Amino acid sequence: MYVDDLADAVVFLTGNYSEAGPVNVGTGTDVTIRELAALVGKTVGFRGELVFDTSKPDGTPRKLLDVGRLHALGWRASTDLEAGLRTTYEWFCAHESQLRR
């Protein structure tokens, strides 16, 4: 989830939710580790090969939060994963020299 969407969700919930129960904040979209790795590689211009050791455990098969309560309140994330990665990588490239100090 892109940080600006998270901040927007927190502000939205502050003004629109007062129940005792928790609200999951997320995009409502699932992505596999393989898909994420490929997308990060595409974003940064990686031209190598991604290799996964399939003899190792995969971990939790799904990491998708139920965001039904949040959606029912009328809020949805506006930044998809690819756009969020691209924006973050562009920011990093623009500030890399300052980060290495």
Distance bins in CASP14 RR format, pairs under 12 A and 6 or more apart:
PFRMAT RR
TARGET T0000
AUTHOR 0000-0000-0000
RMODE 2
METHOD distances of the structure
MODEL  1
1 7 0 0 0 0 0 1 0 0 0 0 0
1 8 0 0 0 0 0 1 0 0 0 0 0
1 9 0 0 0 0 1 0 0 0 0 0 0
1 10 0 0 0 0 0 1 0 0 0 0 0
1 24 0 0 0 0 0 1 0 0 0 0 0
1 25 1 0 0 1 0 0 0 0 0 0 0
1 26 1 0 1 0 0 0 0 0 0 0 0
1 27 1 0 1 0 0 0 0 0 0 0 0
1 28 0 0 0 0 1 0 0 0 0 0 0
1 29 0 0 0 0 1 0 0 0 0 0 0
1 31 0 0 0 0 0 1 0 0 0 0 0
1 63 0 0 0 0 0 1 0 0 0 0 0
1 64 0 0 0 0 0 1 0 0 0 0 0
1 65 0 0 0 0 1 0 0 0 0 0 0
1 67 0 0 0 0 0 1 0 0 0 0 0
1 70 0 0 0 0 0 1 0 0 0 0 0
1 76 0 0 0 0 0 1 0 0 0 0 0
1 77 1 0 0 1 0 0 0 0 0 0 0
1 78 0 0 0 0 0 1 0 0 0 0 0
1 79 0 0 0 0 1 0 0 0 0 0 0
1 80 0 0 0 0 0 1 0 0 0 0 0
1 81 0 0 0 0 1 0 0 0 0 0 0
1 83 0 0 0 0 0 1 0 0 0 0 0
1 84 0 0 0 0 1 0 0 0 0 0 0
1 85 0 0 0 0 0 1 0 0 0 0 0
1 88 0 0 0 0 0 1 0 0 0 0 0
2 8 0 0 0 0 1 0 0 0 0 0 0
2 9 0 0 0 0 0 1 0 0 0 0 0
2 25 0 0 0 0 0 1 0 0 0 0 0
2 26 0 0 0 0 0 1 0 0 0 0 0
2 27 0 0 0 0 1 0 0 0 0 0 0
2 29 0 0 0 0 0 1 0 0 0 0 0
2 77 1 0 0 1 0 0 0 0 0 0 0
2 78 0 0 0 0 1 0 0 0 0 0 0
2 79 1 1 0 0 0 0 0 0 0 0 0
2 80 0 0 0 0 1 0 0 0 0 0 0
2 81 1 0 0 1 0 0 0 0 0 0 0
2 82 0 0 0 0 0 1 0 0 0 0 0
2 83 1 0 0 1 0 0 0 0 0 0 0
2 84 1 0 1 0 0 0 0 0 0 0 0
2 85 0 0 0 0 1 0 0 0 0 0 0
2 86 0 0 0 0 0 1 0 0 0 0 0
2 87 1 0 0 1 0 0 0 0 0 0 0
2 88 1 0 0 1 0 0 0 0 0 0 0
2 91 0 0 0 0 0 1 0 0 0 0 0
3 9 0 0 0 0 0 1 0 0 0 0 0
3 10 0 0 0 0 0 1 0 0 0 0 0
3 25 0 0 0 0 0 1 0 0 0 0 0
3 26 0 0 0 0 0 1 0 0 0 0 0
3 77 0 0 0 0 0 1 0 0 0 0 0
3 79 0 0 0 0 1 0 0 0 0 0 0
3 84 0 0 0 0 1 0 0 0 0 0 0
3 85 0 0 0 0 0 1 0 0 0 0 0
3 87 0 0 0 0 1 0 0 0 0 0 0
3 88 0 0 0 0 1 0 0 0 0 0 0
3 91 0 0 0 0 0 1 0 0 0 0 0
4 10 0 0 0 0 0 1 0 0 0 0 0
4 11 0 0 0 0 0 1 0 0 0 0 0
4 77 0 0 0 0 1 0 0 0 0 0 0
4 78 0 0 0 0 1 0 0 0 0 0 0
4 79 1 0 0 1 0 0 0 0 0 0 0
4 83 0 0 0 0 0 1 0 0 0 0 0
4 84 0 0 0 0 1 0 0 0 0 0 0
4 87 0 0 0 0 1 0 0 0 0 0 0
4 88 0 0 0 0 0 1 0 0 0 0 0
4 91 0 0 0 0 0 1 0 0 0 0 0
5 11 0 0 0 0 0 1 0 0 0 0 0
5 12 0 0 0 0 0 1 0 0 0 0 0
5 25 0 0 0 0 1 0 0 0 0 0 0
5 26 1 0 0 1 0 0 0 0 0 0 0
5 27 1 0 0 1 0 0 0 0 0 0 0
5 28 0 0 0 0 0 1 0 0 0 0 0
5 29 0 0 0 0 0 1 0 0 0 0 0
5 67 0 0 0 0 0 1 0 0 0 0 0
5 70 0 0 0 0 0 1 0 0 0 0 0
5 75 0 0 0 0 1 0 0 0 0 0 0
5 76 0 0 0 0 1 0 0 0 0 0 0
5 77 1 0 1 0 0 0 0 0 0 0 0
5 78 1 0 0 1 0 0 0 0 0 0 0
5 79 1 0 1 0 0 0 0 0 0 0 0
5 80 0 0 0 0 1 0 0 0 0 0 0
5 81 0 0 0 0 0 1 0 0 0 0 0
5 83 0 0 0 0 0 1 0 0 0 0 0
5 84 0 0 0 0 1 0 0 0 0 0 0
5 87 0 0 0 0 0 1 0 0 0 0 0
6 12 0 0 0 0 0 1 0 0 0 0 0
6 13 0 0 0 0 0 1 0 0 0 0 0
6 24 0 0 0 0 0 1 0 0 0 0 0
6 25 1 0 0 1 0 0 0 0 0 0 0
6 26 1 0 0 1 0 0 0 0 0 0 0
6 27 0 0 0 0 1 0 0 0 0 0 0
6 70 0 0 0 0 0 1 0 0 0 0 0
6 75 0 0 0 0 0 1 0 0 0 0 0
6 77 0 0 0 0 1 0 0 0 0 0 0
6 78 0 0 0 0 0 1 0 0 0 0 0
6 79 0 0 0 0 1 0 0 0 0 0 0
6 84 0 0 0 0 0 1 0 0 0 0 0
7 13 0 0 0 0 0 1 0 0 0 0 0
7 14 0 0 0 0 0 1 0 0 0 0 0
7 25 0 0 0 0 0 1 0 0 0 0 0
7 77 0 0 0 0 0 1 0 0 0 0 0
7 78 0 0 0 0 0 1 0 0 0 0 0
7 79 0 0 0 0 0 1 0 0 0 0 0
8 14 0 0 0 0 0 1 0 0 0 0 0
8 15 0 0 0 0 0 1 0 0 0 0 0
8 16 0 0 0 0 0 1 0 0 0 0 0
8 25 0 0 0 0 1 0 0 0 0 0 0
8 26 0 0 0 0 0 1 0 0 0 0 0
8 70 0 0 0 0 0 1 0 0 0 0 0
8 74 0 0 0 0 0 1 0 0 0 0 0
8 75 1 0 0 1 0 0 0 0 0 0 0
8 76 0 0 0 0 0 1 0 0 0 0 0
8 77 0 0 0 0 1 0 0 0 0 0 0
8 78 1 0 0 1 0 0 0 0 0 0 0
8 79 0 0 0 0 1 0 0 0 0 0 0
9 15 0 0 0 0 0 1 0 0 0 0 0
9 16 0 0 0 0 0 1 0 0 0 0 0
9 17 0 0 0 0 0 1 0 0 0 0 0
9 23 0 0 0 0 1 0 0 0 0 0 0
9 24 0 0 0 0 1 0 0 0 0 0 0
9 25 1 0 1 0 0 0 0 0 0 0 0
9 26 1 0 0 1 0 0 0 0 0 0 0
9 27 0 0 0 0 0 1 0 0 0 0 0
9 28 0 0 0 0 0 1 0 0 0 0 0
9 65 0 0 0 0 0 1 0 0 0 0 0
9 67 0 0 0 0 1 0 0 0 0 0 0
9 69 0 0 0 0 0 1 0 0 0 0 0
9 70 1 0 0 1 0 0 0 0 0 0 0
9 71 0 0 0 0 0 1 0 0 0 0 0
9 73 0 0 0 0 1 0 0 0 0 0 0
9 74 0 0 0 0 0 1 0 0 0 0 0
9 75 1 0 1 0 0 0 0 0 0 0 0
9 76 0 0 0 0 1 0 0 0 0 0 0
9 77 1 0 0 1 0 0 0 0 0 0 0
9 78 0 0 0 0 0 1 0 0 0 0 0
9 79 0 0 0 0 0 1 0 0 0 0 0
10 16 0 0 0 0 0 1 0 0 0 0 0
10 17 0 0 0 0 0 1 0 0 0 0 0
10 23 0 0 0 0 0 1 0 0 0 0 0
10 25 1 0 0 1 0 0 0 0 0 0 0
10 26 0 0 0 0 0 1 0 0 0 0 0
10 70 0 0 0 0 0 1 0 0 0 0 0
10 75 0 0 0 0 0 1 0 0 0 0 0
11 17 0 0 0 0 0 1 0 0 0 0 0
11 25 0 0 0 0 0 1 0 0 0 0 0
11 75 0 0 0 0 1 0 0 0 0 0 0
12 23 0 0 0 0 1 0 0 0 0 0 0
12 25 0 0 0 0 1 0 0 0 0 0 0
12 70 0 0 0 0 1 0 0 0 0 0 0
12 71 0 0 0 0 0 1 0 0 0 0 0
12 73 1 0 0 1 0 0 0 0 0 0 0
12 74 0 0 0 0 1 0 0 0 0 0 0
12 75 1 0 1 0 0 0 0 0 0 0 0
12 76 0 0 0 0 0 1 0 0 0 0 0
12 77 0 0 0 0 0 1 0 0 0 0 0
12 78 0 0 0 0 0 1 0 0 0 0 0
13 19 0 0 0 0 0 1 0 0 0 0 0
13 21 0 0 0 0 0 1 0 0 0 0 0
13 22 0 0 0 0 0 1 0 0 0 0 0
13 23 1 0 0 1 0 0 0 0 0 0 0
13 24 0 0 0 0 0 1 0 0 0 0 0
13 25 1 0 0 1 0 0 0 0 0 0 0
13 26 0 0 0 0 0 1 0 0 0 0 0
13 67 0 0 0 0 0 1 0 0 0 0 0
13 69 0 0 0 0 1 0 0 0 0 0 0
13 70 1 0 0 1 0 0 0 0 0 0 0
13 73 1 0 0 1 0 0 0 0 0 0 0
13 74 0 0 0 0 0 1 0 0 0 0 0
13 75 1 0 0 1 0 0 0 0 0 0 0
14 23 0 0 0 0 0 1 0 0 0 0 0
14 73 0 0 0 0 0 1 0 0 0 0 0
14 75 0 0 0 0 0 1 0 0 0 0 0
15 73 0 0 0 0 1 0 0 0 0 0 0
15 75 0 0 0 0 0 1 0 0 0 0 0
16 23 0 0 0 0 1 0 0 0 0 0 0
16 69 0 0 0 0 0 1 0 0 0 0 0
16 70 0 0 0 0 1 0 0 0 0 0 0
16 72 0 0 0 0 0 1 0 0 0 0 0
16 73 1 0 1 0 0 0 0 0 0 0 0
16 74 0 0 0 0 1 0 0 0 0 0 0
16 75 1 0 0 1 0 0 0 0 0 0 0
17 23 1 0 0 1 0 0 0 0 0 0 0
17 24 0 0 0 0 0 1 0 0 0 0 0
17 25 0 0 0 0 0 1 0 0 0 0 0
17 69 0 0 0 0 1 0 0 0 0 0 0
17 70 0 0 0 0 1 0 0 0 0 0 0
17 72 0 0 0 0 0 1 0 0 0 0 0
17 73 1 0 0 1 0 0 0 0 0 0 0
17 74 0 0 0 0 0 1 0 0 0 0 0
17 75 0 0 0 0 1 0 0 0 0 0 0
18 73 0 0 0 0 0 1 0 0 0 0 0
19 69 0 0 0 0 1 0 0 0 0 0 0
19 72 0 0 0 0 0 1 0 0 0 0 0
19 73 0 0 0 0 0 1 0 0 0 0 0
21 69 0 0 0 0 1 0 0 0 0 0 0
22 65 0 0 0 0 0 1 0 0 0 0 0
22 66 0 0 0 0 0 1 0 0 0 0 0
22 67 0 0 0 0 0 1 0 0 0 0 0
22 69 0 0 0 0 1 0 0 0 0 0 0
22 70 0 0 0 0 0 1 0 0 0 0 0
23 65 0 0 0 0 1 0 0 0 0 0 0
23 66 0 0 0 0 0 1 0 0 0 0 0
23 67 0 0 0 0 1 0 0 0 0 0 0
23 68 0 0 0 0 1 0 0 0 0 0 0
23 69 1 0 1 0 0 0 0 0 0 0 0
23 70 1 0 1 0 0 0 0 0 0 0 0
23 71 0 0 0 0 0 1 0 0 0 0 0
23 72 0 0 0 0 1 0 0 0 0 0 0
23 73 1 0 0 1 0 0 0 0 0 0 0
23 74 0 0 0 0 0 1 0 0 0 0 0
23 75 0 0 0 0 1 0 0 0 0 0 0
24 63 0 0 0 0 0 1 0 0 0 0 0
24 64 0 0 0 0 1 0 0 0 0 0 0
24 65 1 0 1 0 0 0 0 0 0 0 0
24 66 1 0 1 0 0 0 0 0 0 0 0
24 67 1 0 1 0 0 0 0 0 0 0 0
24 68 1 0 0 1 0 0 0 0 0 0 0
24 69 1 0 0 1 0 0 0 0 0 0 0
24 70 1 0 0 1 0 0 0 0 0 0 0
24 71 0 0 0 0 0 1 0 0 0 0 0
24 72 0 0 0 0 0 1 0 0 0 0 0
24 73 0 0 0 0 0 1 0 0 0 0 0
24 75 0 0 0 0 0 1 0 0 0 0 0
24 77 0 0 0 0 0 1 0 0 0 0 0
25 65 1 0 0 1 0 0 0 0 0 0 0
25 66 0 0 0 0 0 1 0 0 0 0 0
25 67 1 0 0 1 0 0 0 0 0 0 0
25 68 0 0 0 0 0 1 0 0 0 0 0
25 69 0 0 0 0 1 0 0 0 0 0 0
25 70 1 0 0 1 0 0 0 0 0 0 0
25 71 0 0 0 0 0 1 0 0 0 0 0
25 73 0 0 0 0 0 1 0 0 0 0 0
25 75 0 0 0 0 1 0 0 0 0 0 0
25 76 0 0 0 0 0 1 0 0 0 0 0
25 77 0 0 0 0 1 0 0 0 0 0 0
26 63 0 0 0 0 0 1 0 0 0 0 0
26 64 0 0 0 0 1 0 0 0 0 0 0
26 65 1 0 1 0 0 0 0 0 0 0 0
26 66 0 0 0 0 1 0 0 0 0 0 0
26 67 1 0 1 0 0 0 0 0 0 0 0
26 68 0 0 0 0 1 0 0 0 0 0 0
26 69 0 0 0 0 0 1 0 0 0 0 0
26 70 1 0 0 1 0 0 0 0 0 0 0
26 71 0 0 0 0 1 0 0 0 0 0 0
26 75 0 0 0 0 1 0 0 0 0 0 0
26 76 0 0 0 0 1 0 0 0 0 0 0
26 77 1 0 0 1 0 0 0 0 0 0 0
26 78 0 0 0 0 0 1 0 0 0 0 0
26 79 0 0 0 0 0 1 0 0 0 0 0
26 81 0 0 0 0 0 1 0 0 0 0 0
27 63 0 0 0 0 0 1 0 0 0 0 0
27 64 0 0 0 0 1 0 0 0 0 0 0
27 65 0 0 0 0 1 0 0 0 0 0 0
27 67 1 0 0 1 0 0 0 0 0 0 0
27 68 0 0 0 0 0 1 0 0 0 0 0
27 70 0 0 0 0 0 1 0 0 0 0 0
27 71 0 0 0 0 0 1 0 0 0 0 0
27 75 0 0 0 0 0 1 0 0 0 0 0
27 76 0 0 0 0 1 0 0 0 0 0 0
27 77 1 0 1 0 0 0 0 0 0 0 0
27 78 0 0 0 0 1 0 0 0 0 0 0
27 79 0 0 0 0 1 0 0 0 0 0 0
27 80 1 0 0 1 0 0 0 0 0 0 0
27 81 1 0 0 1 0 0 0 0 0 0 0
27 82 0 0 0 0 0 1 0 0 0 0 0
27 83 0 0 0 0 0 1 0 0 0 0 0
27 84 0 0 0 0 0 1 0 0 0 0 0
28 62 0 0 0 0 0 1 0 0 0 0 0
28 63 0 0 0 0 0 1 0 0 0 0 0
28 64 1 0 0 1 0 0 0 0 0 0 0
28 65 1 0 0 1 0 0 0 0 0 0 0
28 66 0 0 0 0 1 0 0 0 0 0 0
28 67 1 0 1 0 0 0 0 0 0 0 0
28 68 0 0 0 0 1 0 0 0 0 0 0
28 69 0 0 0 0 0 1 0 0 0 0 0
28 70 0 0 0 0 1 0 0 0 0 0 0
28 71 0 0 0 0 1 0 0 0 0 0 0
28 75 0 0 0 0 0 1 0 0 0 0 0
28 76 0 0 0 0 1 0 0 0 0 0 0
28 77 1 0 0 1 0 0 0 0 0 0 0
28 80 0 0 0 0 0 1 0 0 0 0 0
28 81 0 0 0 0 0 1 0 0 0 0 0
29 35 0 0 0 0 0 1 0 0 0 0 0
29 36 0 0 0 0 0 1 0 0 0 0 0
29 62 0 0 0 0 0 1 0 0 0 0 0
29 63 0 0 0 0 0 1 0 0 0 0 0
29 64 1 0 0 1 0 0 0 0 0 0 0
29 65 0 0 0 0 1 0 0 0 0 0 0
29 67 0 0 0 0 1 0 0 0 0 0 0
29 71 0 0 0 0 0 1 0 0 0 0 0
29 76 0 0 0 0 0 1 0 0 0 0 0
29 77 0 0 0 0 1 0 0 0 0 0 0
29 79 0 0 0 0 0 1 0 0 0 0 0
29 80 1 0 0 1 0 0 0 0 0 0 0
29 81 1 0 0 1 0 0 0 0 0 0 0
29 82 0 0 0 0 0 1 0 0 0 0 0
30 36 0 0 0 0 0 1 0 0 0 0 0
30 60 0 0 0 0 0 1 0 0 0 0 0
30 61 0 0 0 0 1 0 0 0 0 0 0
30 62 1 0 1 0 0 0 0 0 0 0 0
30 63 1 0 0 1 0 0 0 0 0 0 0
30 64 1 0 1 0 0 0 0 0 0 0 0
30 65 0 0 0 0 1 0 0 0 0 0 0
30 66 0 0 0 0 0 1 0 0 0 0 0
30 67 0 0 0 0 0 1 0 0 0 0 0
30 81 0 0 0 0 0 1 0 0 0 0 0
31 37 0 0 0 0 1 0 0 0 0 0 0
31 38 0 0 0 0 1 0 0 0 0 0 0
31 39 1 0 0 1 0 0 0 0 0 0 0
31 40 0 0 0 0 0 1 0 0 0 0 0
31 62 0 0 0 0 0 1 0 0 0 0 0
31 63 0 0 0 0 1 0 0 0 0 0 0
31 64 0 0 0 0 1 0 0 0 0 0 0
31 80 0 0 0 0 0 1 0 0 0 0 0
31 81 1 0 0 1 0 0 0 0 0 0 0
31 82 0 0 0 0 0 1 0 0 0 0 0
31 85 0 0 0 0 0 1 0 0 0 0 0
32 38 0 0 0 0 1 0 0 0 0 0 0
32 39 0 0 0 0 0 1 0 0 0 0 0
32 50 0 0 0 0 0 1 0 0 0 0 0
32 52 0 0 0 0 0 1 0 0 0 0 0
32 58 0 0 0 0 1 0 0 0 0 0 0
32 59 0 0 0 0 0 1 0 0 0 0 0
32 60 0 0 0 0 0 1 0 0 0 0 0
32 61 0 0 0 0 1 0 0 0 0 0 0
32 62 0 0 0 0 1 0 0 0 0 0 0
32 63 0 0 0 0 1 0 0 0 0 0 0
32 64 0 0 0 0 0 1 0 0 0 0 0
32 81 0 0 0 0 0 1 0 0 0 0 0
33 39 0 0 0 0 0 1 0 0 0 0 0
33 40 0 0 0 0 0 1 0 0 0 0 0
33 50 0 0 0 0 0 1 0 0 0 0 0
33 52 1 0 0 1 0 0 0 0 0 0 0
33 53 0 0 0 0 0 1 0 0 0 0 0
33 54 0 0 0 0 0 1 0 0 0 0 0
33 56 0 0 0 0 0 1 0 0 0 0 0
33 57 0 0 0 0 0 1 0 0 0 0 0
33 58 1 0 0 1 0 0 0 0 0 0 0
33 59 0 0 0 0 1 0 0 0 0 0 0
33 60 0 0 0 0 0 1 0 0 0 0 0
33 61 0 0 0 0 0 1 0 0 0 0 0
33 62 0 0 0 0 0 1 0 0 0 0 0
33 63 0 0 0 0 1 0 0 0 0 0 0
34 40 0 0 0 0 0 1 0 0 0 0 0
34 41 0 0 0 0 0 1 0 0 0 0 0
34 50 1 0 0 1 0 0 0 0 0 0 0
34 51 0 0 0 0 0 1 0 0 0 0 0
34 52 1 0 0 1 0 0 0 0 0 0 0
34 54 0 0 0 0 0 1 0 0 0 0 0
34 58 0 0 0 0 1 0 0 0 0 0 0
35 41 0 0 0 0 0 1 0 0 0 0 0
35 42 0 0 0 0 0 1 0 0 0 0 0
35 50 0 0 0 0 0 1 0 0 0 0 0
35 52 0 0 0 0 0 1 0 0 0 0 0
35 63 0 0 0 0 0 1 0 0 0 0 0
35 81 0 0 0 0 1 0 0 0 0 0 0
35 82 0 0 0 0 0 1 0 0 0 0 0
35 85 0 0 0 0 0 1 0 0 0 0 0
36 42 0 0 0 0 0 1 0 0 0 0 0
36 43 0 0 0 0 0 1 0 0 0 0 0
36 50 0 0 0 0 0 1 0 0 0 0 0
36 52 0 0 0 0 0 1 0 0 0 0 0
36 63 0 0 0 0 0 1 0 0 0 0 0
36 81 1 0 0 1 0 0 0 0 0 0 0
36 82 0 0 0 0 0 1 0 0 0 0 0
36 85 0 0 0 0 1 0 0 0 0 0 0
37 43 0 0 0 0 0 1 0 0 0 0 0
37 44 0 0 0 0 0 1 0 0 0 0 0
37 46 0 0 0 0 1 0 0 0 0 0 0
37 48 0 0 0 0 0 1 0 0 0 0 0
37 49 0 0 0 0 0 1 0 0 0 0 0
37 50 1 0 1 0 0 0 0 0 0 0 0
37 51 0 0 0 0 0 1 0 0 0 0 0
37 52 0 0 0 0 1 0 0 0 0 0 0
37 85 0 0 0 0 0 1 0 0 0 0 0
38 44 0 0 0 0 0 1 0 0 0 0 0
38 45 0 0 0 0 0 1 0 0 0 0 0
38 46 0 0 0 0 1 0 0 0 0 0 0
38 48 0 0 0 0 0 1 0 0 0 0 0
38 49 0 0 0 0 0 1 0 0 0 0 0
38 50 1 0 0 1 0 0 0 0 0 0 0
38 52 0 0 0 0 0 1 0 0 0 0 0
38 81 0 0 0 0 0 1 0 0 0 0 0
38 82 0 0 0 0 0 1 0 0 0 0 0
38 85 0 0 0 0 0 1 0 0 0 0 0
39 45 0 0 0 0 0 1 0 0 0 0 0
39 46 0 0 0 0 0 1 0 0 0 0 0
39 50 0 0 0 0 0 1 0 0 0 0 0
39 80 0 0 0 0 0 1 0 0 0 0 0
39 81 1 0 0 1 0 0 0 0 0 0 0
39 82 1 0 0 1 0 0 0 0 0 0 0
39 83 0 0 0 0 0 1 0 0 0 0 0
39 84 0 0 0 0 0 1 0 0 0 0 0
39 85 1 0 0 1 0 0 0 0 0 0 0
39 86 0 0 0 0 1 0 0 0 0 0 0
39 88 0 0 0 0 0 1 0 0 0 0 0
39 89 0 0 0 0 0 1 0 0 0 0 0
40 46 1 0 0 1 0 0 0 0 0 0 0
40 50 0 0 0 0 1 0 0 0 0 0 0
40 81 0 0 0 0 1 0 0 0 0 0 0
40 82 0 0 0 0 0 1 0 0 0 0 0
40 84 0 0 0 0 0 1 0 0 0 0 0
40 85 1 0 0 1 0 0 0 0 0 0 0
40 86 0 0 0 0 0 1 0 0 0 0 0
40 88 0 0 0 0 0 1 0 0 0 0 0
40 89 0 0 0 0 1 0 0 0 0 0 0
40 92 0 0 0 0 0 1 0 0 0 0 0
41 47 0 0 0 0 1 0 0 0 0 0 0
41 48 0 0 0 0 1 0 0 0 0 0 0
41 49 0 0 0 0 0 1 0 0 0 0 0
41 50 1 0 0 1 0 0 0 0 0 0 0
41 82 0 0 0 0 0 1 0 0 0 0 0
41 85 0 0 0 0 1 0 0 0 0 0 0
41 86 0 0 0 0 0 1 0 0 0 0 0
41 89 0 0 0 0 1 0 0 0 0 0 0
42 48 0 0 0 0 0 1 0 0 0 0 0
42 50 0 0 0 0 0 1 0 0 0 0 0
42 81 0 0 0 0 0 1 0 0 0 0 0
42 82 0 0 0 0 1 0 0 0 0 0 0
42 85 0 0 0 0 1 0 0 0 0 0 0
42 86 0 0 0 0 1 0 0 0 0 0 0
42 89 0 0 0 0 0 1 0 0 0 0 0
43 81 0 0 0 0 1 0 0 0 0 0 0
43 82 1 0 0 1 0 0 0 0 0 0 0
43 83 0 0 0 0 0 1 0 0 0 0 0
43 84 0 0 0 0 1 0 0 0 0 0 0
43 85 1 0 1 0 0 0 0 0 0 0 0
43 86 1 0 1 0 0 0 0 0 0 0 0
43 87 0 0 0 0 1 0 0 0 0 0 0
43 88 0 0 0 0 1 0 0 0 0 0 0
43 89 1 0 1 0 0 0 0 0 0 0 0
43 90 0 0 0 0 1 0 0 0 0 0 0
43 92 0 0 0 0 0 1 0 0 0 0 0
43 93 0 0 0 0 0 1 0 0 0 0 0
44 85 0 0 0 0 1 0 0 0 0 0 0
44 86 0 0 0 0 1 0 0 0 0 0 0
44 88 0 0 0 0 0 1 0 0 0 0 0
44 89 1 0 1 0 0 0 0 0 0 0 0
44 90 0 0 0 0 0 1 0 0 0 0 0
44 92 0 0 0 0 1 0 0 0 0 0 0
44 93 0 0 0 0 1 0 0 0 0 0 0
45 85 0 0 0 0 0 1 0 0 0 0 0
45 86 0 0 0 0 0 1 0 0 0 0 0
45 89 0 0 0 0 1 0 0 0 0 0 0
45 93 0 0 0 0 0 1 0 0 0 0 0
46 89 0 0 0 0 0 1 0 0 0 0 0
52 58 0 0 0 0 1 0 0 0 0 0 0
65 71 0 0 0 0 0 1 0 0 0 0 0
65 77 0 0 0 0 0 1 0 0 0 0 0
66 72 0 0 0 0 0 1 0 0 0 0 0
67 73 0 0 0 0 1 0 0 0 0 0 0
67 74 0 0 0 0 0 1 0 0 0 0 0
67 75 0 0 0 0 1 0 0 0 0 0 0
67 76 0 0 0 0 1 0 0 0 0 0 0
67 77 0 0 0 0 1 0 0 0 0 0 0
68 74 0 0 0 0 1 0 0 0 0 0 0
68 75 0 0 0 0 0 1 0 0 0 0 0
68 76 0 0 0 0 0 1 0 0 0 0 0
69 75 0 0 0 0 1 0 0 0 0 0 0
70 76 1 0 0 1 0 0 0 0 0 0 0
70 77 0 0 0 0 1 0 0 0 0 0 0
71 77 0 0 0 0 1 0 0 0 0 0 0
77 83 0 0 0 0 0 1 0 0 0 0 0
77 84 0 0 0 0 0 1 0 0 0 0 0
78 84 0 0 0 0 0 1 0 0 0 0 0
79 85 0 0 0 0 1 0 0 0 0 0 0
79 86 0 0 0 0 1 0 0 0 0 0 0
79 87 1 0 0 1 0 0 0 0 0 0 0
79 88 0 0 0 0 0 1 0 0 0 0 0
80 86 0 0 0 0 1 0 0 0 0 0 0
80 87 0 0 0 0 0 1 0 0 0 0 0
81 87 0 0 0 0 0 1 0 0 0 0 0
81 88 0 0 0 0 0 1 0 0 0 0 0
82 88 0 0 0 0 0 1 0 0 0 0 0
82 89 0 0 0 0 0 1 0 0 0 0 0
83 89 0 0 0 0 0 1 0 0 0 0 0
83 90 0 0 0 0 0 1 0 0 0 0 0
84 90 0 0 0 0 1 0 0 0 0 0 0
84 91 0 0 0 0 1 0 0 0 0 0 0
84 92 0 0 0 0 0 1 0 0 0 0 0
85 91 0 0 0 0 0 1 0 0 0 0 0
85 92 0 0 0 0 0 1 0 0 0 0 0
86 92 0 0 0 0 0 1 0 0 0 0 0
86 93 0 0 0 0 0 1 0 0 0 0 0
87 93 0 0 0 0 0 1 0 0 0 0 0
87 94 0 0 0 0 0 1 0 0 0 0 0
88 94 0 0 0 0 0 1 0 0 0 0 0
88 95 0 0 0 0 0 1 0 0 0 0 0
89 95 0 0 0 0 0 1 0 0 0 0 0
89 96 0 0 0 0 0 1 0 0 0 0 0
90 96 0 0 0 0 0 1 0 0 0 0 0
91 98 0 0 0 0 0 1 0 0 0 0 0
91 99 0 0 0 0 0 1 0 0 0 0 0
92 98 0 0 0 0 0 1 0 0 0 0 0
92 99 1 0 0 1 0 0 0 0 0 0 0
92 100 0 0 0 0 0 1 0 0 0 0 0
93 99 0 0 0 0 0 1 0 0 0 0 0
95 101 0 0 0 0 0 1 0 0 0 0 0
END
